[in-house]
């Protein structure tokens, strides 16, 4: 895991951090669109700021941030990890960028004939989220580990709260229904452009949100 970071000089710096820089860096796709949006904002993009309320402030943002899930498996690579200040509270935020891309395999697909490592990981993720293991099979695995990565970083950075935000640039809000199913699993009701929240076992608050990005960035 990287411990030393340097400032970016523009969206092009984000490309080198991708798992497949050539394949993933395409106009109209999430990696490039997200990079141009966040670099243009010089702070929080307005739709992200709107979720956290008036006066919310970006303290730091780290593209393609890897978070250990406390096992020997692959780290959770967050599109943007941010520390945000809002109403005198500091929030560890994992941002998942989307255009038309799905959230990857469902639990049903990912957990077929699971190895001991997968069993250990899913049990850990479910325990962190306070849900039954195994969870409902139609929910996407990515939403589990991305949300827990925010919770783990909240603990590591000693922030007040944690948040997982889907930053979507899809005009049709594609895959919102998949996000809503995950939110429902946590006993909440998803809404466009609004945070929903629950109290975690450690006393922190977990926020979940869907932010709709400006379509202009799809052409950059």
N, C-alpha and C positions, 0 to 999 in steps of 0.2 A: 504494500500500500504506500502511495506517495505521501511524504511528509513535508516536502518543500515545494512551494508553488510560485509561479511567476505571473505577472499581469499579462493579459492578452493585448494584442495590438489591433485586433479585428476578428471577424468571424472565421477567417482562414486558419487561425490558430486552433480552433475547435476540431477541424478536420483530422489533424494528426493524432488526436486522442481517441478516435473511433476504433472499434474492433476491426472494421474493414473500411479504411478511409476512402477507397475508390468507389466501392459499391454503395456505401451509405451516404456519400456526399453528393446528392443530386437535387436539382431544383424541383420544388414541389413536394419534397419528402421531409420528414420531421427533423432530422439532424441539422440540415442546412437551414431550414426555416426557423427553427428554434434559436440557432446561433445568431442569425441576422436580427431577430426580434430582440433578444436580450442585449446584444451589443448596441443596437440603436437606442434602447431605452436609457442607457447610462444610469441605471438604477433599476427599480422594479418596473417591468412592463405594466402599463396602466390597468390591464385586466387582472393581473396578479395583485397589484396594489389595492384594487377594489375589493378583492376577497378579504384582505386583512384590515381594511378600514382606513379612515382618514389619518394621515400622518405616518403611515407605515413606511419603513425605511429598509433598504437593502444594506446590510453590513458587509457581506461578502458573498460571492457566487463562484462555485467551482464546477466547470464543465466536466462531464464524464467521470464523476467521482465514484470510486470503488469503496464499498463497505463490506467488511468481513461479517459473515453471518454466524460466526463463532463455531465453525466446523471446518473440515478439510475440503469442502466443496468450493465451487466457483463463487467469487464475490458478487454482490449485487452492484451493477454499474448504473448509477443514476445519471440521467441526462444532464441535470443541473442540481447540485446541492447548494442550498443557500441558507444563510443565517439572516433572519428578518426580525426587525424590532417593530412591535406594534403595541400601542397602549402600555408602555413600560414593561412589556413582556418580550422575551427573546424566544424565537421559534426556529427549530431545525426543520428545514423544508426540503423534501425530495420532490423534484419536478420531473414528470414523465411527459415528454413531448410526443404528440401524435398528429398525423394528418389522416391518412386512410389506413395506416398500419394497425393490425390487431394487437391485442395484449399477449399474443403468443399462445402456447398450449394451455388448455384447461387442466384442472386437476385430474380429470379422467384420463387425459392423454399423457400427462407428465408422470402420473403415479401408477402406470401399468406395471405389474410385477416389480414393485419398487425394491431397489437395493437397500441394504441397511443404512447407507448414507442418506438416501432419499427419505427413508422412514424417520431418521433422526432429525433431518432438516425440517420436514413438514410438522413433526411434533413440536419442534422449537418455535416455528412460525405461529402455529395455532395457539400455543401456550402464551406467546407474547401478545397475541391479539385477543386472547380470552374466548376462543371459539372451539367447538368440538373438533377432534381429529379422528379420522379424516373429515374434512369439511365437505360441503356440497360439491359434487363432481363437476358441475357446469361452470364453476367460477375459475377465472384465469389465474394461474400460478404467479405470473409477474406482479399482480396487484398485491399478493401476500408479501413477497420479499421486498418489493419497493417500499411498502408502508412500514414494514419492520425496520428497514434500513434507516428510515427517518427517526424511528423510535430509538434505535441504538445510538445514532449520532446525537440525539437529544441528551441521552445519558452521558455520552462521552464528552460533549461540550458543555454539559450542565446547563442546558437551556430550560426555560420554563415549560415549553410546549413542543410538540412535534406536529408535522403536517405532511401529507402526501397530496400533491396537486397534479392533476392531469391538465396539461397546457395544450389544448386542441386547436388546430387550425383547419379542421374539417368544416366546410360550410354546412354540412348536414349533421354535424355532431356525431359522426360515425363512431360506433362502439360505446356510446354513452350508456346503452342498455347493459353492457357487460360491466362497466364501472358501477352502475346502479345496483346490480346483483351483489357485487362485493360489499357495497355500502349497506345493503339490506342485511347481509350476513352479520354485520356488526351492530344490528339493531337500529339503524338510522335510515333516513329517506333522502336519496340524492336529489339535488336540485342544480340547475345550470346557474353558474355565476354566484353561488352562495356556499359558504362553508357550513358543514355539519360537523358536530363535535361530540366526543365521548370522553369520559374520565377513565384513565388507565389505572392499573393496579398500583403503580408507583406514585400516583397522585397527579401526574402530568395530564394535560389535555391533548388528545389526538384530534387534529382537524383534517377533514377530507374535502376536496373541492375540485370543481371542473371549471377551468377558465377558457374562454373562447378568444383566441388570438386573432389579430387583424389579418384579413385575407391578402393584403398587399405583400406580405412577406413570403407568400407562396411563389412569387415570381422572382425573388431575389436569388 
